[in-house]
Amino acid sequence: MEWRGTGILLSTRQHGESSVIIDVFTPEHGRHAGVVRGGTSRKTAPILQPGAQLDVRWRARLEDHIGTFAVEPVRSRAALVMGNRLALAGLNAVTALLSFCLAERAAYPALYRRTEQLLDLLGQDDVWPLAYLRWEVALLEEMGFGLDLRCCAVTGAVDGLAYVSPKSGRAVSEAGAGAWVDRLLPLPPVLRGEGAAPDSEVAQALRTTGYFLEDRLAPNLGTRPLPEARARFVAAFTRRA
């Protein structure tokens, strides 16, 4: 068995004395693991940094084997996060969430394209948090927990939308909230793609997407908690906001 493609490196872990097992997110083969022989060498180790774009060739005797990767660098993103704590925290959040959420070897081509575009914006701190928020919304959609913010779930109104139902993921208007208002999540305009998207609104919107990641998606995937890397990024961004 053999295939070749491009991918985003999500993680590495030691395998034996000189090899590593890498997890790569590819458009055609999804999140895919494999062994890189000599991955700890001076030549190869600098290439294997999370977020790096790689040209990979995977080989295995049988399809269900872990197989081996031959890797070549396409684009390094290490320079984009060097000395930038917010960018580094954002990169770690993206790679950790993908490793956590994606089923192994299931293709998500649209999410791959969004992820590649997002990572190419690393270091541009004026636009990256908003792009990251939109990426989280897309991730929830891909995982089956998409938000429906078109109209009020109670009244059907398209104006005055101010909340999100934590149960259904649908928008709720001020008029429709009623006695349930304290139980609803915030719906800032930025979450609907409206307004100037100030950092304060992005931070508020991340509280809402974070609920669906932590309280809906994570339990659906098993008993593991949501990766701490996401909380660290949100905390770093919120302090700036």
Secondary structure by P-SEA (a helix, b strand, c coil): cbbbbbbbbcccccccccbbbbbbbbccccbbbbbbcccccccccccccccbbbbbbbbbcccccbbbbbccccccccccccccaaaaaaaaaaaaaaaaccccccccaaaaaaaaaaaaaccccccaaaaaaaaaaaaaaaaccccccccccccccccccccccccccbbbccccccccccccccccccccccccccaaaaaaaaaaaaaaaccccccccccccccaaaaaaaaaaaaac
